[in-house]
């Protein structure tokens, strides 16, 4: 009798489970991306150029400001963290300007590859300047008590962006850097944050043995990065900046004339070129 009772109970449980899995469950979408906020719409779209102009005083003054009204920007990813030299950041460009977005998450290149267009809702985020480089993120206070715009959490970011279509790397090509405008302030303002290429230059320290970013005390590091100069140019004007955590940190710097592609950011009046991958530096075509 006891065995019969156990059998009936087990059969009831199996039937109950079967009825649950055959219920009216929502099927997973095969069209919507698994990342971001797919409910975002282009309701108050502005260009990145307009965004930079609107917050110009905030950015130039090294301050930050919360975006309190709904507005969106749309741009194509031009740089990410694929080889570790760009940390917790991606850059987007819409043809009118470029902006750096700060996100406290690794592996951003996995769902934000170069060539991926995104829509970003700015309401609730902060626009600011770190060394006059325009950034989108959230407030951060360092150990010295200084507060500035920095990385937003993964959860906040996920609620503020939407992927648009599929990535297409062919949409991304660097703008040629005009060396004649090296010290021009307006040129810095208009172009900082862009993917650019500087042609026919030489790394001042390259001798066939030195590497980009050694962590052995042979080079002065700032924030775990080595700043390498270019022949004939002051390091107060322009540097190639490489993290000791980059995949190519211990790669030997090429000698001779090279073309350098990278994310051209600024720290006050100094251009900082951030290579995305080791392939961003090539023998010069000139």
C-alpha positions as CSV (number, residue, x, y, z in Angstrom):
1,X,0.0,0.0,0.0
2,X,2.9,2.3,0.9
3,X,4.6,1.6,-2.4
4,X,1.4,2.4,-4.3
5,X,1.1,5.7,-2.5
6,X,4.6,6.6,-3.4
7,X,4.0,5.8,-7.0
8,X,0.9,7.9,-7.2
9,X,2.7,10.9,-5.6
10,X,5.6,10.6,-8.0
11,X,3.3,10.4,-11.0
12,X,1.5,13.5,-9.8
13,X,4.8,15.4,-9.4
14,X,5.9,14.5,-13.0
15,X,2.5,15.5,-14.5
16,X,2.7,18.8,-12.6
17,X,6.2,19.6,-13.8
18,X,5.2,18.7,-17.4
19,X,2.2,21.1,-17.2
20,X,4.5,23.9,-16.0
21,X,7.1,23.5,-18.8
22,X,4.3,23.3,-21.4
23,X,2.7,26.5,-20.2
24,X,2.4,29.8,-21.9
25,X,6.0,31.0,-21.4
26,X,7.5,34.0,-23.3
27,X,9.9,32.7,-25.9
28,X,13.3,34.4,-26.0
29,X,13.6,37.0,-28.6
30,X,15.8,36.1,-31.6
31,X,15.9,39.7,-32.8
32,X,16.6,41.9,-29.8
33,X,20.3,42.2,-28.6
34,X,21.0,40.6,-25.2
35,X,22.8,43.7,-24.0
36,X,21.5,47.2,-23.2
37,X,18.1,48.7,-22.9
38,X,16.0,47.8,-26.0
39,X,13.2,50.1,-25.0
40,X,15.2,53.3,-25.6
41,X,14.0,55.4,-28.5
42,X,15.4,58.4,-30.4
43,X,13.1,61.0,-28.8
44,X,15.5,63.9,-28.2
45,X,18.6,63.1,-30.3
46,X,21.4,65.7,-30.5
47,X,24.8,65.4,-32.2
48,X,28.0,64.8,-30.2
49,X,29.2,68.2,-31.5
50,X,26.1,69.8,-30.0
51,X,26.7,68.0,-26.8
52,X,30.3,69.2,-26.6
53,X,29.2,72.8,-27.3
54,X,26.5,72.6,-24.7
55,X,28.8,71.5,-21.9
56,X,32.0,73.2,-23.2
57,X,32.5,75.3,-20.0
58,X,32.0,72.3,-17.8
59,X,34.5,70.2,-19.8
60,X,37.1,72.9,-20.1
61,X,36.9,73.8,-16.4
62,X,37.5,70.2,-15.3
63,X,34.0,70.1,-13.7
64,X,31.0,67.9,-14.2
65,X,27.3,68.3,-14.6
66,X,24.3,66.0,-14.3
67,X,22.1,65.7,-17.4
68,X,18.6,66.4,-16.0
69,X,16.6,66.4,-19.2
70,X,16.1,63.6,-21.6
71,X,18.5,63.7,-24.5
72,X,20.3,61.1,-26.5
73,X,23.4,60.9,-28.7
74,X,24.1,58.2,-31.3
75,X,27.6,57.2,-32.4
76,X,29.8,54.4,-33.7
77,X,32.3,52.7,-31.4
78,X,35.9,53.6,-32.6
79,X,38.0,52.3,-29.7
80,X,37.5,49.9,-26.8
81,X,39.5,47.7,-24.4
82,X,40.4,44.8,-26.7
83,X,44.1,44.7,-25.8
84,X,44.0,46.3,-22.4
85,X,45.5,49.7,-23.2
86,X,42.2,51.5,-23.0
87,X,40.7,50.6,-19.6
88,X,37.0,50.7,-18.7
89,X,36.3,53.1,-21.6
90,X,34.9,53.2,-25.1
91,X,34.9,56.0,-27.6
92,X,32.1,56.9,-29.9
93,X,32.0,59.2,-32.9
94,X,29.1,60.5,-35.0
95,X,31.0,62.6,-37.5
96,X,30.4,65.8,-35.7
97,X,32.6,64.9,-32.7
98,X,33.7,62.2,-30.4
99,X,33.2,61.4,-26.7
100,X,34.7,58.9,-24.2
101,X,32.3,56.9,-22.2
102,X,33.5,55.5,-18.8
103,X,32.1,52.1,-17.7
104,X,33.2,50.0,-14.7
105,X,33.3,46.8,-16.7
106,X,35.9,44.7,-18.4
107,X,35.6,42.9,-21.7
108,X,33.6,45.8,-23.3
109,X,35.0,44.8,-26.7
110,X,32.8,41.7,-26.5
111,X,29.6,43.6,-27.1
112,X,30.9,47.0,-28.1
113,X,33.3,46.1,-31.0
114,X,34.7,48.7,-33.3
115,X,32.0,49.6,-35.8
116,X,29.0,49.0,-33.5
117,X,26.5,51.9,-33.5
118,X,24.9,52.7,-30.2
119,X,22.2,55.1,-28.8
120,X,23.0,56.6,-25.4
121,X,20.3,58.1,-23.1
122,X,22.1,60.9,-21.2
123,X,19.5,61.8,-18.6
124,X,20.8,60.8,-15.1
125,X,24.4,60.5,-16.3
126,X,27.1,63.2,-15.9
127,X,29.1,65.1,-18.5
128,X,32.5,66.3,-17.4
129,X,36.1,67.0,-18.3
130,X,39.1,65.1,-17.0
131,X,42.1,67.2,-18.1
132,X,39.7,68.9,-20.6
133,X,38.9,65.6,-22.2
134,X,35.1,65.2,-22.5
135,X,33.7,62.1,-20.7
136,X,30.4,60.6,-19.9
137,X,30.0,58.8,-16.6
138,X,29.2,59.2,-13.0
139,X,30.9,61.1,-10.1
140,X,33.9,59.7,-8.4
141,X,35.8,61.0,-5.4
142,X,39.5,60.0,-5.1
143,X,41.6,59.6,-1.9
144,X,42.6,63.2,-2.1
145,X,38.9,64.3,-1.9
146,X,38.8,65.4,-5.6
147,X,35.5,64.6,-7.3
148,X,35.3,64.2,-11.1
149,X,33.4,62.3,-13.7
150,X,34.5,58.7,-13.9
151,X,33.2,55.1,-14.5
152,X,29.5,54.3,-14.1
153,X,28.4,50.9,-12.9
154,X,27.6,48.1,-15.4
155,X,24.0,48.2,-14.2
156,X,23.6,51.9,-14.8
157,X,25.3,51.7,-18.2
158,X,23.0,48.8,-19.2
159,X,20.0,50.9,-18.6
160,X,21.3,53.9,-20.7
161,X,22.3,52.4,-24.0
162,X,20.9,50.4,-26.9
163,X,22.7,48.6,-29.7
164,X,21.7,49.6,-33.2
165,X,22.1,47.0,-35.9
166,X,25.3,44.9,-36.2
167,X,28.9,46.0,-36.0
168,X,30.6,47.1,-39.2
169,X,34.3,47.9,-38.9
170,X,34.3,49.3,-42.4
171,X,32.4,52.3,-41.0
172,X,35.4,53.3,-38.9
173,X,38.4,55.0,-40.4
174,X,40.9,57.3,-38.6
175,X,41.0,61.0,-39.3
176,X,44.5,62.2,-40.4
177,X,46.1,64.3,-37.6
178,X,47.3,67.7,-38.8
179,X,50.7,68.1,-37.2
180,X,50.6,71.8,-38.1
181,X,47.8,72.1,-35.6
182,X,49.7,70.3,-32.8
183,X,49.4,73.2,-30.4
184,X,46.1,74.7,-31.5
185,X,43.6,74.9,-28.7
186,X,40.5,74.8,-30.9
187,X,41.9,71.9,-32.8
188,X,42.2,70.0,-29.5
189,X,38.7,70.9,-28.5
190,X,37.2,69.7,-31.8
191,X,39.2,66.5,-32.2
192,X,40.0,65.1,-28.8
193,X,38.5,61.7,-28.3
194,X,38.6,60.9,-32.0
195,X,40.3,58.0,-33.7
196,X,43.2,59.6,-35.7
197,X,46.4,58.7,-37.4
198,X,49.7,60.5,-37.2
199,X,52.0,59.6,-40.2
200,X,55.7,59.6,-40.7
201,X,56.9,60.0,-37.1
202,X,59.6,58.2,-35.0
203,X,59.5,57.1,-31.4
204,X,62.2,59.0,-29.6
205,X,63.2,56.1,-27.3
206,X,63.0,53.3,-29.9
207,X,66.4,51.5,-30.3
208,X,65.4,48.0,-31.2
209,X,65.4,46.9,-27.6
210,X,63.2,49.2,-25.5
211,X,59.6,48.2,-25.0
212,X,56.5,50.3,-24.8
213,X,55.7,50.1,-21.1
214,X,58.2,48.2,-18.9
215,X,57.3,47.7,-15.3
216,X,60.9,47.4,-14.1
217,X,61.7,50.9,-13.0
218,X,63.5,51.9,-16.1
219,X,60.8,54.3,-17.1
220,X,58.8,56.8,-15.0
221,X,55.2,55.7,-14.9
222,X,52.1,57.8,-14.3
223,X,49.0,55.9,-13.3
224,X,50.7,52.7,-14.4
225,X,51.4,54.1,-17.9
226,X,54.5,55.0,-19.8
227,X,54.5,58.1,-21.9
228,X,56.8,57.8,-24.9
229,X,57.9,60.9,-26.9
230,X,58.2,61.4,-30.6
231,X,61.3,62.8,-32.3
232,X,61.3,66.5,-32.9
233,X,58.3,67.0,-30.6
234,X,58.0,68.0,-27.0
235,X,56.4,65.5,-24.6
236,X,54.4,68.4,-23.2
237,X,52.7,68.5,-26.6
238,X,52.2,64.9,-27.5
239,X,53.0,61.4,-26.2
240,X,52.2,57.8,-27.0
241,X,50.7,56.5,-23.7
242,X,50.8,52.8,-22.9
243,X,49.5,50.9,-19.9
244,X,51.8,48.4,-18.2
245,X,48.7,46.1,-18.4
246,X,48.3,46.3,-22.1
247,X,48.9,43.1,-24.0
248,X,51.7,44.8,-25.9
249,X,53.3,46.6,-23.0
250,X,56.5,44.5,-23.4
251,X,56.6,44.6,-27.2
252,X,59.7,46.2,-28.6
253,X,59.0,49.7,-30.0
254,X,59.5,49.8,-33.8
255,X,62.4,52.0,-35.1
256,X,62.3,54.2,-38.1
257,X,59.3,56.1,-39.4
258,X,55.9,54.8,-38.4
259,X,52.2,55.7,-38.8
260,X,50.5,55.7,-35.4
261,X,46.7,55.2,-35.3
262,X,45.0,55.5,-31.9
263,X,42.5,57.2,-29.7
264,X,43.7,60.8,-29.5
265,X,42.7,62.0,-26.1
266,X,44.1,65.1,-24.2
267,X,45.3,65.8,-20.8
268,X,45.0,69.6,-20.6
269,X,47.3,70.8,-23.4
270,X,49.0,67.4,-24.1
271,X,47.9,65.0,-26.7
272,X,47.9,61.4,-25.5
273,X,47.7,58.7,-28.2
274,X,46.3,55.4,-26.9
275,X,46.9,52.5,-29.2
276,X,44.0,50.1,-29.3
277,X,46.1,47.1,-30.5
278,X,49.7,46.6,-31.4
279,X,48.6,46.7,-35.1
280,X,47.8,50.4,-34.7
281,X,51.4,51.2,-35.2
282,X,52.8,50.3,-38.6
283,X,55.8,51.2,-40.8
284,X,55.1,54.5,-42.5
285,X,53.6,54.6,-45.9
286,X,55.1,57.9,-46.7
